[in-house]
């Protein structure tokens, strides 16, 4: 069973879906997490001070000093991670043709007294170019700030999903309240684990779930794509296959997604509508979904004003809501 009846012509749905996409769930003001970057620098002042004290007499002297400092410093992993961050590798492991170096594992070995591990990892850092780098830096804090801005491209991928969830939650919370006021006992849960498949042998954590009588009733998976990605067809196929199994377990499965990346995945939108059906972007969730959810619970939610979940007032006369209204 699905909440939506696929009674709209596919091409009409695809056009509507594409035209109502929100390009991103991250506002301009949140494009770079300046506060997070400044906190990162502030939290690593001791490590930065240690790096500033390293000897730059020669590359060999630096290698020996890095090795000695790693052995002597009481927060080895933090220092080692920051040293690799300076040469543009965050979190690790660092991987090259010659091998792989896991920061945590090497830090543990060094803390357990392994001079060989310290010598080896110091040698790797110098071979990458740590000596030339430190010799050319006049302000280490500013350099780390610049490197951190460079890492923001990957960091935004994580924030994209978090911000999208942040925008969707008030919509679902409003619907939860309206359903409860109609006399139906439901509760909205975030990051809820469900079991499905034959004999409930599969497990999945969904972003949100409506719980009725202690059991998951309607669950929601959320994501946002600002780029197409390498395997869009596999993304859609995965949701279709999971949706089929979840629904066979008596749970309604809703996919809410958005982002400009879908503009180049029209074939995926077409397939998702035809084979998954309960496939919505943020605007569809705000405008169309309340009526469908109301039908499912046997109550009229068609007049629910989802726009009141926004933290901004919409322009008078505008008839549709979007993610930008939330921020």
C-alpha positions in Angstrom: 0.0 0.0 0.0 1.1 3.6 -0.6 -0.3 6.9 0.6 -0.2 8.4 -2.8 -2.1 7.1 -5.8 0.0 7.3 -8.9 -2.8 8.8 -10.9 -0.9 11.8 -12.3 0.8 11.2 -15.7 4.5 10.5 -15.2 5.8 13.3 -17.3 3.6 15.8 -15.5 4.9 14.6 -12.1 8.5 14.7 -13.3 8.0 18.3 -14.5 6.3 19.3 -11.2 9.0 17.6 -9.1 11.9 19.3 -11.0 10.3 22.7 -11.1 9.6 22.7 -7.3 13.0 21.6 -6.2 14.9 23.6 -3.6 18.6 23.9 -4.9 20.1 23.2 -1.5 19.1 22.9 2.2 22.1 25.1 3.3 21.5 28.9 3.3 24.2 31.2 2.0 25.0 32.2 5.6 25.8 28.6 6.4 27.9 27.8 3.3 31.1 27.9 5.4 30.9 26.9 9.0 33.1 29.8 10.3 32.2 29.1 13.9 33.2 25.5 13.6 36.5 26.4 12.0 37.3 29.0 14.7 36.4 26.4 17.4 38.6 23.8 15.7 41.6 26.2 15.8 40.8 27.3 19.4 40.6 23.7 20.6 44.0 22.8 19.0 46.0 25.8 20.3 48.3 23.5 22.3 49.0 21.3 19.3 49.6 24.4 17.1 52.0 25.7 19.7 53.9 22.4 19.6 54.1 22.5 15.8 55.4 26.1 15.9 58.2 24.9 18.2 59.5 22.3 15.7 63.0 22.8 14.4 63.3 23.8 10.8 67.1 23.7 10.5 66.8 21.0 7.9 64.3 18.3 6.7 66.2 15.6 8.6 66.2 17.7 11.8 62.5 18.3 11.4 61.8 14.6 11.0 63.7 13.8 14.2 62.0 16.6 16.0 58.5 15.5 14.9 59.3 11.9 16.0 60.5 13.1 19.4 57.6 15.4 19.9 55.1 12.7 19.1 56.6 10.4 21.6 56.8 13.1 24.3 53.4 14.8 23.8 50.5 13.5 25.9 47.8 13.8 23.2 49.5 12.0 20.4 46.5 11.4 18.2 45.4 15.0 18.3 48.9 16.2 17.3 49.3 13.6 14.6 45.9 14.3 13.1 46.7 18.0 13.0 50.1 17.5 11.4 48.4 15.5 8.6 45.7 18.1 8.3 48.4 20.7 7.5 49.3 18.6 4.4 45.6 18.3 3.5 44.6 14.9 4.9 41.8 15.1 7.5 40.7 12.1 9.7 42.7 9.5 7.8 43.9 7.0 7.1 46.5 8.5 4.8 46.8 6.2 1.8 49.5 6.2 -0.9 51.0 3.6 -3.3 53.5 2.8 -0.6 50.9 1.9 2.0 48.3 3.1 4.5 48.8 4.9 7.8 45.9 4.9 10.3 46.4 7.9 12.7 44.7 6.2 15.6 46.6 3.0 15.3 49.9 4.8 15.0 49.1 7.1 17.9 48.4 4.1 20.1 51.7 2.4 19.1 53.6 5.6 19.8 51.8 6.1 23.2 52.8 2.5 24.0 56.5 3.4 23.5 57.1 2.5 19.8 59.9 4.8 18.6 59.8 3.0 15.3 56.2 4.0 14.7 57.0 7.6 15.5 60.0 7.6 13.2 58.0 6.0 10.4 55.1 8.4 10.5 57.4 11.4 10.9 59.2 10.2 7.8 55.9 10.0 5.9 55.0 13.6 6.9 58.3 14.9 5.7 58.1 12.9 2.5 54.7 14.5 1.8 56.4 18.0 2.1 56.0 19.1 5.7 59.4 20.8 5.9 58.8 22.9 2.8 55.3 23.8 4.1 56.3 24.8 7.6 59.3 26.8 6.2 56.9 28.9 4.1 54.2 29.6 6.7 54.4 32.8 8.7 51.0 32.5 10.5 50.0 28.9 11.4 46.6 29.8 12.7 45.7 31.5 9.4 47.0 28.6 7.4 44.9 26.1 9.4 41.9 28.4 8.8 42.5 28.3 5.1 43.0 24.5 5.0 39.7 24.1 7.0 37.9 26.2 4.5 39.2 23.8 1.8 37.7 20.9 3.8 34.3 22.5 3.8 33.4 21.0 0.5 33.2 17.5 2.1 31.8 18.9 5.4 28.9 20.5 3.6 27.7 17.0 2.4 27.1 16.1 6.0 25.5 19.4 6.8 23.3 19.1 3.8 21.4 16.2 5.3 21.3 17.7 8.8 19.9 21.0 7.5 17.3 19.1 5.4 16.2 17.1 8.4 16.0 20.3 10.4 13.7 21.8 7.8 11.5 18.7 7.5 11.0 18.1 11.2 8.6 21.1 11.9 6.4 20.0 9.0 6.1 16.5 10.5 5.7 17.9 14.0 2.8 20.0 12.8 1.1 17.0 11.2 1.7 15.0 14.4 -0.1 17.6 16.5 -3.0 17.8 14.0 -3.4 14.1 14.0 -3.3 13.9 17.8 -5.9 16.7 18.0 -8.2 14.6 15.9 -8.1 11.9 18.6 -5.6 9.5 17.0 -2.7 8.5 19.3 0.5 8.9 17.2 4.0 10.1 18.2 6.8 11.4 16.0 10.2 9.8 16.7 13.5 10.9 15.2 16.2 8.4 14.1 14.0 5.4 14.8 15.1 1.7 14.2 12.7 -0.5 12.3 12.8 -4.2 11.6 11.4 -5.6 8.3 11.7 -8.3 5.8 11.0 -12.0 6.2 10.8 -12.7 10.0 12.0 -9.1 10.6 15.5 -10.2 9.6 16.4 -6.8 8.3 17.2 -3.7 10.4 17.2 0.0 9.3 17.4 3.3 11.1 15.0 5.8 9.5 15.1 9.6 9.9 11.6 9.9 11.3 8.7 7.6 12.2 5.1 8.0 13.2 4.5 5.5 16.0 1.0 4.2 16.6 0.2 1.7 19.3 3.9 1.3 20.0 4.7 0.2 16.5 6.2 2.1 13.5 3.3 3.1 11.2 4.7 5.6 8.7 8.4 6.1 8.3 10.5 8.7 6.5 13.9 8.6 4.8 15.4 11.9 4.0 18.3 13.1 1.8 19.3 16.1 -0.3 21.5 16.1 -3.4 23.3 19.2 -4.8 25.1 17.1 -7.4 24.2 14.0 -9.4 26.7 11.6 -7.9 28.2 8.7 -9.7 25.4 6.1 -9.5 22.0 7.8 -9.4 20.2 4.7 -10.8 21.5 2.6 -7.9 20.2 5.1 -5.4 16.7 4.9 -6.8 16.8 1.1 -7.1 18.0 0.8 -3.5 15.0 2.8 -2.2 12.6 0.8 -4.4 13.8 -2.5 -3.1 13.9 -1.4 0.5 10.4 0.2 0.2 8.9 -3.0 -1.2 10.2 -5.0 1.8 9.3 -2.4 4.4 5.7 -2.1 3.0 5.3 -5.9 3.0 6.0 -5.7 6.7 3.0 -3.4 7.2 4.9 -0.1 7.5 4.3 2.9 5.1 7.7 4.0 3.7 8.1 7.7 2.6 11.1 9.0 0.7 11.6 12.8 1.0 14.4 14.2 -1.0 15.4 17.5 -2.6 18.3 19.4 -4.1 19.5 20.6 -7.5 21.2 17.3 -8.2 17.9 15.8 -9.2 17.7 18.1 -12.2 20.1 15.8 -14.0 18.4 12.7 -12.7 15.1 12.9 -14.5 15.2 9.2 -15.3 15.6 8.5 -11.6 12.6 10.8 -10.8 10.5 9.0 -13.4 11.4 5.6 -12.0 10.9 6.6 -8.4 7.4 7.9 -9.1 6.4 4.8 -11.1 7.9 2.2 -8.9 8.2 3.8 -5.4 5.3 6.3 -5.7 5.6 7.9 -2.2 8.4 10.1 -3.4 8.3 13.8 -2.4 10.4 16.9 -2.4 10.1 19.5 0.4 7.5 21.6 -1.4 5.4 18.5 -2.1 5.7 17.3 1.5 4.4 20.7 2.6 1.6 21.1 0.1 0.4 17.7 -1.1 1.4 15.3 1.7 -0.8 16.5 4.5 -4.0 15.6 2.6 -2.6 12.1 1.8 -1.5 11.5 5.4 -4.9 12.7 6.5 -6.6 10.1 4.2 -4.4 7.4 5.6 -5.4 8.3 9.2 -9.0 9.0 8.4 -8.9 12.7 9.3 -8.9 15.9 7.2 -5.4 17.5 7.1 -5.9 19.3 3.8 -6.3 22.7 5.4 -3.3 22.4 7.7 -1.1 25.5 7.3 2.4 24.0 7.0 3.8 27.5 6.3 3.5 28.4 10.0 6.4 26.0 10.6 8.7 28.5 8.8 10.8 30.9 10.8 10.3 33.6 8.2 7.1 35.2 7.0 6.3 34.5 3.4 5.5 37.2 0.9 1.8 37.9 0.8 0.1 36.1 -2.1 2.8 33.4 -2.4 1.0 30.1 -2.5 3.8 27.5 -2.1 6.4 26.8 0.6 10.0 26.0 0.1 13.1 25.2 2.2 14.2 28.8 1.9 11.1 29.9 3.9 12.4 27.8 6.8 15.7 29.5 7.3 
